[in-house]
Amino acid sequence: MSSHGDWNQGVIDEFRSNNGTVSHGFGRALVLLHHVGAKSGVERVSPVMGIRDDEDTWFIAASKGGAPDNPGWYHNLLAHPETTIETPDDGVVRVRAVELKGAERDAAWARFKARSDGFRQYEERTARVIPVLALHRS
């Protein structure tokens, strides 16, 4: 397993053992995103920043630290939008992922930049428009 994979697993373990609270400045802002590989069919779990929009909707951003390409989970959700997330407050929730477009995407992305300067830096590092997805409780 790569060091990135080890780091992710540490975050996942901490999230699960502390009822959704994670150190490293994340607090209770993460969700554990379950996704099925578009090609492999293998289920994976990725810790991602989640911004709760309302009782039944969470936003996630495919920032990948400002890398030039989108994260694998983004492609997996487009292929398999019905999935689950683990949340700090609602436990395991079944959701359907929908990519936001236009002004709706821009408004959601602005919330990520307001939450953390890291997202502003990611945007400056990449030429791509960072996708934002809404996870709607299903």
Backbone as ProteinMPNN parsed JSONL, in Angstrom:
{"seq_chain_A": "MSSHGDWNQGVIDEFRSNNGTVSHGFGRALVLLHHVGAKSGVERVSPVMGIRDDEDTWFIAASKGGAPDNPGWYHNLLAHPETTIETPDDGVVRVRAVELKGAERDAAWARFKARSDGFRQYEERTARVIPVLALHRS", "coords_chain_A": {"N_chain_A": [[0.851, -1.179, 0.0], [0.518, 2.253, -0.757], [2.048, 5.259, 0.623], [0.153, 7.257, 0.6], [-2.174, 5.729, 0.582], [-1.87, 4.505, 3.087], [-2.072, 6.771, 4.72], [-4.723, 7.604, 4.122], [-6.072, 5.326, 5.123], [-5.473, 5.554, 7.826], [-6.878, 7.915, 8.445], [-9.482, 7.053, 7.892], [-9.747, 5.008, 9.837], [-9.492, 6.539, 12.19], [-11.728, 8.246, 11.942], [-13.816, 6.362, 12.12], [-13.384, 5.289, 14.674], [-13.721, 7.454, 16.332], [-16.295, 8.435, 16.11], [-16.67, 10.037, 13.805], [-15.058, 12.276, 14.143], [-12.026, 13.792, 13.269], [-8.535, 14.369, 13.477], [-5.886, 16.611, 12.429], [-6.885, 19.059, 11.617], [-9.306, 18.627, 10.357], [-11.556, 18.043, 11.878], [-14.97, 17.57, 12.182], [-15.563, 17.518, 9.509], [-15.338, 15.711, 7.457], [-16.49, 13.143, 5.182], [-16.86, 9.659, 4.696], [-16.471, 8.302, 1.699], [-17.915, 5.819, -0.131], [-17.136, 3.964, -2.981], [-17.389, 2.342, -6.149], [-15.091, 0.803, -8.241], [-14.853, 1.98, -11.54], [-13.786, 0.497, -13.619], [-12.582, -1.73, -12.366], [-14.475, -2.736, -10.574], [-14.132, -3.007, -7.9], [-14.864, -2.246, -4.521], [-14.132, 0.761, -2.861], [-13.012, 3.029, -0.26], [-12.938, 6.424, 0.392], [-11.721, 9.17, 2.222], [-13.215, 12.305, 2.223], [-13.638, 15.886, 2.073], [-16.693, 17.056, 3.203], [-19.407, 19.132, 2.65], [-22.247, 19.992, 4.238], [-25.272, 20.637, 2.789], [-28.019, 20.621, 3.208], [-30.483, 18.797, 5.141], [-30.513, 16.46, 3.646], [-28.485, 16.496, 1.752], [-25.121, 16.528, 0.696], [-22.129, 18.209, -0.266], [-19.32, 17.422, -2.272], [-15.959, 17.879, -3.369], [-13.98, 17.329, -6.221], [-11.103, 17.733, -5.905], [-8.446, 16.742, -5.62], [-6.074, 17.735, -4.545], [-5.295, 19.739, -6.301], [-4.207, 18.507, -8.486], [-3.514, 17.741, -11.998], [-5.419, 16.02, -13.034], [-8.636, 14.453, -12.481], [-9.707, 12.895, -9.375], [-9.736, 9.307, -8.849], [-12.098, 8.441, -7.592], [-14.027, 10.211, -8.518], [-14.507, 9.516, -11.23], [-15.45, 6.968, -10.736], [-17.853, 7.488, -9.353], [-19.335, 8.728, -11.362], [-19.749, 6.553, -13.019], [-21.029, 4.778, -11.296], [-23.36, 6.007, -9.652], [-25.073, 5.521, -7.465], [-24.572, 5.077, -4.117], [-22.929, 4.84, -0.879], [-22.316, 6.883, 2.011], [-20.34, 7.504, 4.916], [-21.125, 9.382, 7.668], [-20.4, 12.049, 10.055], [-22.6, 12.729, 11.663], [-24.974, 11.403, 10.874], [-24.434, 8.741, 10.54], [-24.238, 5.845, 8.456], [-25.25, 6.561, 5.203], [-27.36, 6.18, 2.448], [-26.809, 7.369, -0.792], [-27.206, 9.328, -3.831], [-25.072, 10.337, -6.337], [-24.645, 13.41, -8.026], [-23.342, 15.395, -10.539], [-22.619, 18.805, -10.249], [-23.33, 21.69, -12.241], [-22.376, 24.717, -13.997], [-23.663, 27.754, -12.628], [-24.632, 26.648, -10.282], [-22.653, 24.799, -9.581], [-20.53, 26.603, -9.254], [-21.371, 28.153, -7.06], [-21.433, 26.221, -5.032], [-18.723, 25.448, -5.033], [-17.541, 27.827, -4.167], [-18.189, 27.735, -1.498], [-16.49, 25.703, -0.576], [-14.012, 26.978, -0.888], [-14.339, 29.047, 0.908], [-14.388, 27.617, 3.259], [-11.825, 26.489, 3.511], [-8.524, 27.559, 2.897], [-6.936, 25.845, 1.488], [-8.427, 24.794, -0.648], [-8.65, 26.982, -2.348], [-5.974, 27.226, -3.06], [-5.636, 24.784, -4.388], [-7.209, 25.239, -6.628], [-5.751, 27.248, -7.873], [-3.521, 25.831, -8.622], [-4.17, 24.171, -10.734], [-5.258, 23.735, -14.146], [-7.708, 22.735, -14.742], [-11.289, 22.808, -14.32], [-12.453, 22.314, -11.183], [-14.43, 19.639, -10.356], [-17.613, 19.573, -8.666], [-19.695, 17.624, -6.695], [-23.023, 16.781, -5.796], [-24.317, 14.928, -3.168], [-27.116, 13.252, -2.782], [-29.44, 12.186, -0.406], [-30.815, 8.965, -0.676]], "CA_chain_A": [[0.0, 0.0, 0.0], [1.316, 3.472, -0.834], [1.948, 6.093, 1.82], [-1.141, 7.931, 0.5], [-3.153, 4.739, 1.03], [-1.708, 4.365, 4.531], [-2.626, 7.988, 5.327], [-6.18, 7.496, 4.007], [-6.564, 4.295, 6.043], [-5.391, 6.133, 9.169], [-8.0, 8.85, 8.585], [-10.702, 6.234, 7.955], [-9.775, 4.352, 11.153], [-9.751, 7.564, 13.209], [-13.121, 8.645, 11.749], [-14.708, 5.308, 12.63], [-13.219, 5.052, 16.116], [-14.068, 8.676, 17.058], [-17.634, 8.875, 15.705], [-16.663, 11.058, 12.766], [-14.126, 13.367, 14.409], [-10.691, 13.485, 12.774], [-7.567, 15.434, 13.75], [-5.277, 17.242, 11.247], [-7.664, 20.221, 11.21], [-10.548, 18.285, 9.669], [-12.674, 18.03, 12.805], [-16.095, 16.727, 11.76], [-15.883, 17.997, 8.158], [-15.141, 14.676, 6.444], [-17.361, 11.983, 5.02], [-16.185, 8.521, 4.072], [-17.166, 8.051, 0.448], [-17.777, 4.476, -0.691], [-17.285, 4.016, -4.437], [-17.042, 1.097, -6.84], [-14.22, 1.067, -9.382], [-15.541, 1.986, -12.831], [-13.236, -0.603, -14.424], [-12.235, -2.906, -11.555], [-15.613, -3.245, -9.824], [-13.726, -3.145, -6.495], [-15.334, -1.155, -3.669], [-13.105, 1.495, -2.121], [-13.491, 4.078, 0.638], [-12.056, 7.595, 0.371], [-12.14, 10.29, 3.068], [-13.302, 13.559, 1.471], [-14.331, 16.993, 2.736], [-18.103, 17.124, 2.859], [-20.136, 20.304, 3.153], [-23.664, 19.649, 4.277], [-26.097, 21.716, 2.243], [-29.276, 20.531, 3.953], [-30.63, 17.512, 5.833], [-30.4, 15.311, 2.749], [-27.521, 16.765, 0.686], [-23.731, 16.868, 1.013], [-21.305, 18.537, -1.421], [-17.927, 16.994, -2.24], [-15.212, 18.476, -4.478], [-12.961, 16.432, -6.784], [-9.947, 18.631, -5.998], [-7.219, 15.948, -5.733], [-4.924, 18.564, -4.195], [-4.896, 20.584, -7.42], [-3.565, 17.704, -9.539], [-4.068, 18.051, -13.316], [-6.504, 15.104, -13.372], [-9.632, 14.229, -11.436], [-9.448, 11.683, -8.585], [-10.401, 8.093, -9.301], [-13.463, 8.317, -7.081], [-14.917, 11.024, -9.353], [-14.889, 8.674, -12.369], [-16.238, 5.857, -10.193], [-19.21, 7.958, -9.04], [-20.065, 8.94, -12.618], [-20.131, 5.23, -13.513], [-21.9, 4.129, -10.3], [-23.759, 7.119, -8.779], [-25.762, 5.063, -6.251], [-23.519, 4.624, -3.214], [-23.148, 5.201, 0.524], [-21.299, 7.657, 2.717], [-20.37, 7.469, 6.375], [-21.131, 10.784, 8.087], [-20.211, 12.218, 11.498], [-23.838, 12.923, 12.413], [-26.083, 10.546, 10.446], [-23.987, 7.376, 10.316], [-24.171, 5.424, 7.057], [-26.379, 7.119, 4.452], [-27.406, 5.846, 1.02], [-26.896, 8.608, -1.557], [-27.011, 9.316, -5.284], [-24.174, 11.425, -6.713], [-24.998, 14.19, -9.207], [-22.363, 16.451, -10.759], [-23.196, 20.143, -10.39], [-22.86, 22.411, -13.428], [-22.648, 26.151, -14.108], [-23.757, 28.597, -11.442], [-24.843, 25.777, -9.126], [-21.315, 24.305, -9.23], [-19.711, 27.722, -8.8], [-21.822, 28.525, -5.715], [-20.979, 25.17, -4.106], [-17.263, 25.538, -4.971], [-17.216, 28.992, -3.336], [-18.298, 27.301, -0.1], [-15.262, 24.975, -0.245], [-12.936, 27.958, -0.748], [-14.588, 29.773, 2.154], [-14.121, 26.687, 4.362], [-10.398, 26.22, 3.66], [-7.634, 28.146, 1.894], [-6.388, 24.771, 0.679], [-9.191, 24.652, -1.885], [-8.254, 28.105, -3.205], [-4.655, 26.865, -3.581], [-5.818, 23.7, -5.367], [-7.748, 25.851, -7.845], [-4.664, 27.996, -8.509], [-2.523, 24.871, -9.09], [-4.617, 23.339, -11.859], [-5.973, 24.405, -15.237], [-9.05, 22.16, -14.889], [-12.357, 23.244, -13.417], [-12.6, 21.238, -10.195], [-15.841, 19.236, -10.263], [-18.302, 19.469, -7.385], [-20.837, 16.735, -6.783], [-23.988, 16.752, -4.71], [-24.721, 13.59, -2.747], [-28.492, 13.367, -2.298], [-29.939, 10.998, 0.301], [-31.753, 8.236, -1.555]], "C_chain_A": [[0.893, 1.237, 0.0], [1.168, 4.27, 0.449], [0.628, 6.867, 1.81], [-2.249, 7.002, 0.992], [-3.092, 4.523, 2.528], [-2.328, 5.561, 5.25], [-4.144, 7.936, 5.29], [-6.728, 6.489, 5.004], [-6.514, 4.802, 7.481], [-6.539, 7.092, 9.44], [-9.31, 8.076, 8.72], [-10.837, 5.583, 9.331], [-10.107, 5.354, 12.252], [-11.198, 8.024, 13.142], [-14.047, 7.636, 12.412], [-14.579, 5.114, 14.13], [-13.602, 6.271, 16.951], [-15.398, 9.268, 16.61], [-17.609, 10.07, 14.764], [-15.743, 12.233, 13.006], [-12.719, 12.926, 14.028], [-9.77, 14.661, 13.079], [-7.037, 16.008, 12.434], [-6.125, 18.399, 10.742], [-8.974, 19.917, 10.512], [-11.761, 18.333, 10.591], [-13.738, 17.045, 12.372], [-16.527, 17.071, 10.331], [-15.74, 16.934, 7.077], [-16.337, 13.739, 6.366], [-16.497, 10.894, 4.408], [-17.034, 8.109, 2.879], [-16.878, 6.632, -0.031], [-17.987, 4.604, -2.2], [-16.761, 2.722, -5.038], [-16.234, 1.457, -8.077], [-14.951, 0.936, -10.699], [-15.076, 0.83, -13.706], [-13.069, -1.874, -13.6], [-13.442, -3.548, -10.882], [-15.326, -3.422, -8.342], [-14.263, -1.964, -5.696], [-14.168, -0.558, -2.905], [-13.781, 2.512, -1.222], [-12.466, 5.201, 0.609], [-12.584, 8.645, 1.326], [-12.111, 11.58, 2.243], [-13.997, 14.623, 2.315], [-15.766, 17.003, 2.261], [-18.717, 18.372, 3.458], [-21.612, 19.966, 3.081], [-24.478, 20.847, 3.81], [-27.439, 21.778, 2.949], [-29.352, 19.14, 4.564], [-30.285, 16.315, 4.953], [-29.355, 15.479, 1.647], [-26.157, 17.146, 1.245], [-23.029, 17.204, -0.292], [-19.914, 17.963, -1.208], [-17.253, 17.562, -3.483], [-14.097, 17.528, -4.911], [-11.656, 17.213, -6.989], [-8.625, 17.9, -6.233], [-5.975, 16.823, -5.524], [-4.436, 19.454, -5.319], [-4.153, 19.836, -8.514], [-4.212, 18.025, -10.894], [-5.227, 17.15, -13.736], [-7.444, 14.94, -12.188], [-9.292, 12.964, -10.651], [-10.239, 10.495, -9.121], [-11.839, 8.009, -8.827], [-14.46, 9.111, -7.907], [-15.428, 10.179, -10.531], [-15.769, 7.508, -11.906], [-17.674, 6.283, -9.898], [-20.008, 8.243, -10.305], [-20.553, 7.601, -13.173], [-21.15, 4.548, -12.607], [-22.369, 5.175, -9.28], [-24.493, 6.719, -7.497], [-24.713, 4.485, -5.307], [-23.901, 4.947, -1.771], [-22.009, 6.095, 0.997], [-21.452, 7.369, 4.205], [-20.201, 8.91, 6.817], [-20.913, 10.883, 9.598], [-21.529, 12.212, 12.276], [-24.958, 11.953, 12.083], [-25.674, 9.091, 10.237], [-23.9, 7.07, 8.835], [-25.438, 5.881, 6.336], [-26.259, 6.678, 2.995], [-27.623, 7.147, 0.252], [-26.794, 8.317, -3.055], [-26.188, 10.551, -5.624], [-24.635, 12.068, -8.016], [-23.953, 15.291, -9.358], [-23.081, 17.778, -10.957], [-22.56, 20.847, -11.575], [-23.144, 23.904, -13.282], [-22.671, 26.876, -12.776], [-23.936, 27.764, -10.168], [-23.494, 25.221, -8.639], [-20.48, 25.429, -8.629], [-20.079, 28.138, -7.371], [-21.348, 27.497, -4.687], [-19.457, 25.244, -3.939], [-16.829, 26.71, -4.088], [-17.293, 28.625, -1.851], [-17.074, 26.507, 0.329], [-14.115, 25.958, -0.02], [-13.101, 28.782, 0.523], [-14.231, 28.921, 3.366], [-12.623, 26.516, 4.597], [-9.603, 26.868, 2.531], [-7.031, 27.085, 0.99], [-7.111, 24.644, -0.649], [-8.867, 25.773, -2.86], [-6.9, 27.789, -3.859], [-4.764, 25.753, -4.623], [-6.281, 24.276, -6.702], [-6.645, 26.586, -8.612], [-3.637, 27.06, -9.142], [-2.897, 24.153, -10.369], [-5.358, 24.169, -12.902], [-7.408, 23.881, -15.357], [-10.041, 22.846, -13.95], [-12.606, 22.075, -12.469], [-14.081, 20.881, -10.062], [-16.345, 19.233, -8.808], [-19.524, 18.588, -7.606], [-21.739, 16.918, -5.578], [-24.326, 15.294, -4.442], [-26.088, 13.732, -2.093], [-28.909, 12.065, -1.629], [-30.955, 10.297, -0.585], [-32.562, 7.224, -0.752]], "O_chain_A": [[1.916, 1.263, 0.685], [0.285, 4.002, 1.263], [0.043, 7.113, 2.865], [-3.147, 7.421, 1.722], [-4.125, 4.373, 3.179], [-3.018, 5.401, 6.256], [-4.796, 8.191, 6.303], [-7.733, 6.753, 5.663], [-7.413, 4.512, 8.271], [-7.112, 7.089, 10.529], [-10.146, 8.404, 9.561], [-11.915, 5.603, 9.925], [-10.905, 5.062, 13.143], [-11.84, 8.178, 14.181], [-14.946, 8.003, 13.168], [-15.567, 4.804, 14.796], [-13.791, 6.145, 18.161], [-15.605, 10.476, 16.719], [-18.409, 10.996, 14.895], [-15.649, 13.116, 12.153], [-12.269, 11.844, 14.403], [-10.175, 15.818, 12.956], [-7.71, 15.888, 11.41], [-6.094, 18.699, 9.549], [-9.688, 20.837, 10.111], [-12.869, 18.628, 10.145], [-13.475, 15.854, 12.21], [-17.699, 16.937, 9.98], [-15.989, 17.211, 5.904], [-17.085, 13.562, 7.327], [-15.531, 11.17, 3.696], [-18.16, 7.634, 3.028], [-15.729, 6.286, -0.305], [-18.916, 5.28, -2.642], [-15.834, 2.097, -4.523], [-16.639, 2.31, -8.867], [-15.594, -0.08, -10.962], [-15.868, 0.249, -14.447], [-13.376, -2.969, -14.072], [-13.45, -4.755, -10.64], [-16.171, -3.926, -7.602], [-14.142, -0.816, -6.124], [-13.324, -1.277, -2.369], [-14.96, 2.822, -1.387], [-11.27, 4.965, 0.781], [-13.764, 8.99, 1.268], [-11.092, 11.905, 1.634], [-14.834, 14.31, 3.161], [-16.031, 16.964, 1.06], [-18.56, 18.635, 4.65], [-22.156, 19.692, 2.012], [-24.379, 21.937, 4.374], [-27.938, 22.862, 3.253], [-28.382, 18.385, 4.507], [-29.823, 15.285, 5.443], [-29.332, 14.692, 0.701], [-26.049, 17.976, 2.147], [-23.289, 16.572, -1.316], [-19.383, 18.007, -0.098], [-17.889, 17.711, -4.526], [-13.364, 16.993, -4.08], [-11.17, 17.336, -8.113], [-7.773, 18.393, -6.972], [-4.97, 16.679, -6.219], [-3.283, 19.887, -5.305], [-3.533, 20.457, -9.378], [-5.335, 18.527, -10.936], [-5.944, 17.468, -14.685], [-7.096, 15.246, -11.047], [-8.66, 12.055, -11.191], [-11.277, 10.66, -9.761], [-12.711, 7.559, -9.569], [-15.627, 8.728, -7.993], [-16.63, 10.135, -10.795], [-16.709, 7.114, -12.596], [-18.61, 5.528, -10.16], [-21.22, 8.029, -10.334], [-21.647, 7.523, -13.733], [-22.029, 3.829, -13.082], [-21.842, 5.231, -8.169], [-24.531, 7.495, -6.543], [-24.037, 3.515, -5.65], [-25.049, 5.284, -1.481], [-20.901, 6.066, 0.46], [-22.535, 7.038, 4.686], [-19.26, 9.588, 6.404], [-21.196, 9.94, 10.337], [-21.575, 11.748, 13.415], [-25.816, 11.701, 12.929], [-26.494, 8.284, 9.798], [-23.531, 7.935, 8.041], [-26.553, 5.625, 6.792], [-25.194, 6.788, 2.388], [-28.505, 7.936, 0.592], [-26.369, 7.244, -3.483], [-26.546, 11.669, -5.256], [-24.97, 11.381, -8.98], [-23.702, 16.04, -8.414], [-24.032, 17.869, -11.734], [-21.388, 20.627, -11.88], [-24.039, 24.305, -12.538], [-21.825, 26.653, -11.911], [-23.444, 28.138, -9.103], [-23.23, 25.178, -7.438], [-19.804, 25.236, -7.619], [-19.198, 28.441, -6.566], [-20.912, 27.864, -3.596], [-18.954, 25.116, -2.823], [-15.855, 26.596, -3.344], [-16.533, 29.157, -1.042], [-16.65, 26.616, 1.479], [-13.336, 25.801, 0.919], [-12.112, 29.171, 1.145], [-13.815, 29.454, 4.394], [-12.185, 26.408, 5.742], [-9.959, 26.745, 1.359], [-6.653, 27.376, -0.145], [-6.475, 24.411, -1.677], [-8.814, 25.546, -4.069], [-6.697, 28.046, -5.045], [-4.058, 25.778, -5.631], [-5.816, 23.866, -7.765], [-6.606, 26.553, -9.842], [-2.955, 27.443, -10.093], [-2.031, 23.579, -11.028], [-5.997, 25.172, -12.583], [-8.24, 24.515, -16.005], [-9.659, 23.393, -12.916], [-12.932, 20.972, -12.909], [-14.894, 21.73, -9.694], [-15.606, 18.934, -7.869], [-20.282, 18.77, -8.56], [-21.268, 17.178, -4.47], [-24.587, 14.523, -5.365], [-26.207, 14.263, -0.989], [-28.757, 10.983, -2.197], [-31.835, 10.929, -1.168], [-33.4, 6.518, -1.314]]}, "name": "protein", "num_of_chains": 1, "seq": "MSSHGDWNQGVIDEFRSNNGTVSHGFGRALVLLHHVGAKSGVERVSPVMGIRDDEDTWFIAASKGGAPDNPGWYHNLLAHPETTIETPDDGVVRVRAVELKGAERDAAWARFKARSDGFRQYEERTARVIPVLALHRS"}
